[in-house]
Amino acid sequence: MDTKSNKNKNEIVAFLLVTFSITFSMGILMFFVYKHIDASGVQAFASVQMLYPALAAIGVKIYYDKDNIPKGLMSFFKLYIIYSILSIVILIVGVFAFPAHVSNVIVILVTIVSIFAFFMIKINKDNCFEKISMVFGKNFKNVILLGLLYIGLRLIIVIFSGLAYSNLSEILKKTMHTVPLLIIIVPIGVFSSFILFFGEELGWREYLQPKLQVLFGEKLGVIILGFIWGIWHLPLCFMLYSPSTPIYCVLSHIGYCILISIFFGFVYMKTRNLWSVIIIHLINNSIFIDASSAYGKPISLKDLLLSLIFCTIVFLPFLFTKEYKGKISRE
């Protein structure tokens, strides 16, 4: 038991060291170049950063557990490692050699790899992707229902926000125009850009969440995960999301990530299907966050507090569901 517990701790430490070393090393580069490249170039840093958690998780999995990785899954892992390294190299070279086009190159690469990886997972030779909880048909009904639930929860937050800022009709009108687009955006996104969301969700939900829950319990483990996930956004807060109010941005991300991790953790434990949180993460980023208009905006204390209050009301209750009352195996 002690040996396995120590192995678990060592894997967590290794995962965090790799994830944050890459994140903050690239953050230093972003610091030196972000004022000299356009917004799309800075956004390319955000896209590539989404790959780091899975890159770290895969590296640690191979180091500690190589013999238990099926051949088909190992081929996928190797593809992902090559893709991640290539993305990092393109980003580093691109911000100096072709800054106006680096974002487009990253997008093209994302599309190519997502489509290729999609078919690898769809074929699922020897059922190898069950090892990382990526099977399309597994608990499919719950995956769809929880995706719809998330949309409903975000609509509640939109209503709260509209009431607080006295622009409810304007916000609802905009939201009602975007929600129907989910029918188009989600299937296209799953097919052509899921690899970005896989990059975060394999690292945070599939790899780190159960390990933290083994050490700290179901509830505290997911809260610690949310804190780590929030801090991980720090370079983007300072240079992309809200450069004029970075501290508020960091606090906002810590609070939001803790609360959304409660819901994401609930979804993942309920479905045992990584596609569920990949899809919900995709919905969150592409529909309800208008990145092109939100980047660079200052965050006021009122914005920070209201956002945390609304998200607490909507997401905190999931911490008291039966999924958080089970026992995570210590074996």
N, C-alpha and C positions, 0 to 999 in steps of 0.2 A: 504493500500500500504506500509506504513512504517513498519507495523508488519511483512508483508511478506518479505520485504527487510531485516529487521533485522534477520528474520529466515534464510534467504539465507546466510547472512554473518556469522551467528552462525554455520551453517552447514559447510561452507567452513573452518572456523577456526577449528572446531572439526575434520574434515577430515584431514587437514594438521597436526594437533597436533598428531593424532593417527598414520598417515602414517610415519611421520618423527621420532616420538618417537620409533616406532618399528625398523625403518631402522637404526637409529643411535645407538640404544641399541645393535642391532645385529652387527653393524659396530664396536663397541667397542670390542665385543667378537672376531670378525674377526681379529682385530688388535693384540690381544694377542696370537692368534693361527696360523695366516697365514704363518708364517715363519717355523712352525713346522709340517705342513701338506703338502701333495703333491698338484699339480695344480688342480686335479679333486676335491679335498676337498674344495679348495677356490672357484672353479666354482659352487659348491653346494650352497654357500652363494648367488651367483648371481641368481641362479635359484629360490631359496626360496624368495629372495628379490622381485622378480616379482609378488609375491602373495600379498604383503602388500597393494598396493593401493586399490584393490578390497575388501580386508578384512576390510579396514578402511571405504570404501564407504558403504559396506553392513551394518557394525555396525552402522553408522550414519543414514542410511536409516531406519533401524529397530527402532532406538531410537526416531527419529523424525516423522516417517511416517508408523509405524507398521500396522495401521488399513487399509492402502491402498495397502498393499502387498498381492497379491493373494496367496491362500494356496499352490498351486504348486510351485510358485516362492519362497515362504518362505521355503519350503522343500529343494529346491536347495541351498538357502542361508545358511541354517543350515549345509548342506553337505559341502559347501565351507568353512565355519568357522571351522568345525571339521578338514577338510583336511589341512587348513592353520596352525592351532595350532599344529596338529600332525607333519607337516613338520618342524615347528620351533623346536619342542621338539626333533625330530629325529636328526636334525642338531646340536643342542646344545649337546646332549648326544653323538652323533656319532663322532664329532671332537675329543672327548677325549677317547671314548670307542672303536670305530672301524673306525678311520680316513681313512684307505685305502679303505673302502667300503661304506662310507656315501653317496658318490655321486651316486653309483649304487642303493642304497636303495631309494634315492630321485627320481631317474629316474623311478624305478619300480612303486613307489607311484603315480608319475605324470601320467604314462600310465594307471594305473588302474582307477584313478579318472577321467581322461579325457574321457576314453571310457564310463564309467558309466554316466558321466554328458552329454556326447554327445547324448546318447539315451534319457535322460530326456528332453533335449532341442528339440530333433527330435520329440518326442511324443507331446510336447508342450500342455499338458492338459489344457483345457479351455483357450487356447491362452495366457497363463500367461506370456510367455517370450517376448511378445510384449512390456511389461512394461519396459524391459531393452533393447529393440531394437535388440533382438536376434531371428529372424525368418529366416529360411534358404532361403525361396523363395522370400523374400522381395527385390525388385529391383535387382534381381539376375544378370541380364544382365549388369547393371552398376557396380556391385561388380566385375564381371569378367573383364570388360573393364578397370576399374581403377586399378585392379591388374596388368594387362598387361601394362598399362601406367606407373605404378611405375617401372616395369622391364625396360622399355625403358628409363626412367629418370635415373635410376642407370647405365645403359649402357653409357649414355651421360657422367656421372661423371667419369666412368671408362676410357672413351676416353680422357677426359680432363686430368685425372691423368697420363695416359700413355704418353701423349704428354709432360706434365710438367716434368716427370721423365725419359723421353727418353726410355721407355720400353713398348711402345704401343703394339707391336706384342706379346710380352710375356703375358701381361695382357689380351689382347683380346683372345688369345689362351686358357688361363685358364678359362676365363669367358664363352667362347663358349662351353666349356666342361661341365660347371656347369648349365647353363641355361636350357638345355633339361631335366635335372634331376628334374626340377620343376614339371613336369608331375607326377612324383612319390612322391617327397618329400612333396609337398603341401597337397595332399589328405591324405597321411599318417600322416603328422603333425597335420592337422585339426582333425583327428580322435584320435590320440594318445598323443598329447601334447598341444592341444589348450588351456588347462586350465591355462598354464603359461602366455600366451599372453592375455587371458581373464583377468588375474590378473592385468595387467597394463591397458588394454584398458577400462575395466569397470570403473576403478578409474579415469583415466585421461580424456578419451573422453566422456563416457556416463554420468559420475557424475560431474566431476569438470569443464569441458569445458563450458557447457551451463550456469552453475552458474556464472562463471567468465565473460562470455559474457553478461549476464544480468547486472552485475555491471559495467563493463568497456567497453562494446561494442564488436561487433563481432571481429574486428581486434586486438585491444589491449588485449582483453580477452584471445585470443589464444596465443598471444606473451607472456603474463604473465604465462600462462600454460606451455609453452615451457621452460621458465626460471626455473620454479619450478621443472619440470621434469628433467632438466639438473642438477640442484643442488642435486636432489635426488640420482644421481649416484656417489656422492662424495666419500663415503666409498669404492666403487669398483674401482674408479680411483686411490686411494691411495694404495690399497692392491691387486689389480688384473689386471686392464687394463694397467696401466703404473706407477708402484711404483717408478721408477727412475725419472719420470717427471710428478708428479701428478698435478701440477698447470696447465700445458699445457693441460693435460687430462681433468681437470674440465672445463677449458675455452672452449675446443673443444666440450665437451658434452653440455654445455650451448648453444653455438652457433648452434650446430647441432640439438639439441632438439627444439630450437625455430623455426628453418627453417623446420624441418620435421614435427613439430606440425602444421605448416601452411598447409602443404599438407594433413596430417592426418585429420586435422580439416575440410578441404575442402571435403575430401572423406566422412567423417562421416555425414556432413551436407547434402551432395548430395544424399547419399544412405539411410540415417536414419537406417542403418543396422550395428550393431556392428561387425558382421562377416567380413565386408569389411576391417576394420582396424586391426582386429585380423589376417586375412590372410596376409595383407601387412606387418604387424609387423613380422609375421612368416617368410615371404620371406626375409625380411631385415636381420633378425638374423641368419637364417640357410643357406642362399645362398651367400649373398654378404659380409658377415662378417665371415671370417675364424677364428673363435674364438680361436681354438687350437693353431694357429700360431701367432695371433695378441696379445694375452694376454701377458703382461709383457714387450712389446716393448716400447722403449722410443719414445716420440713424439718431433720432432724438431719444432722450430718456423716456418720454411718453411712448414712443414706438416700441422701445425695448420692453417696458413694463407691460403694456397692453398685449403685445405678442405673447409674452410668457404666460400671462393670465389666461388668455384665450386657449392657448395650447394645453395648459394645465387642466382646464375644465374639460377639454375634449379628449386628451390622451391619457391623463393620469389614471382614470378609472380602470383602464385595461390592466394595470398592475395588480388588481384584485380579482382577476379572472382565474379560473381553475388551472389554466396553463402555468401560472406562476405559483401554484401550490403543489406541483408535482415534485418529484425527487430526481435530480440529475445524477446519473450513475457516477460513482467515484472510482470505478474500476478503470 
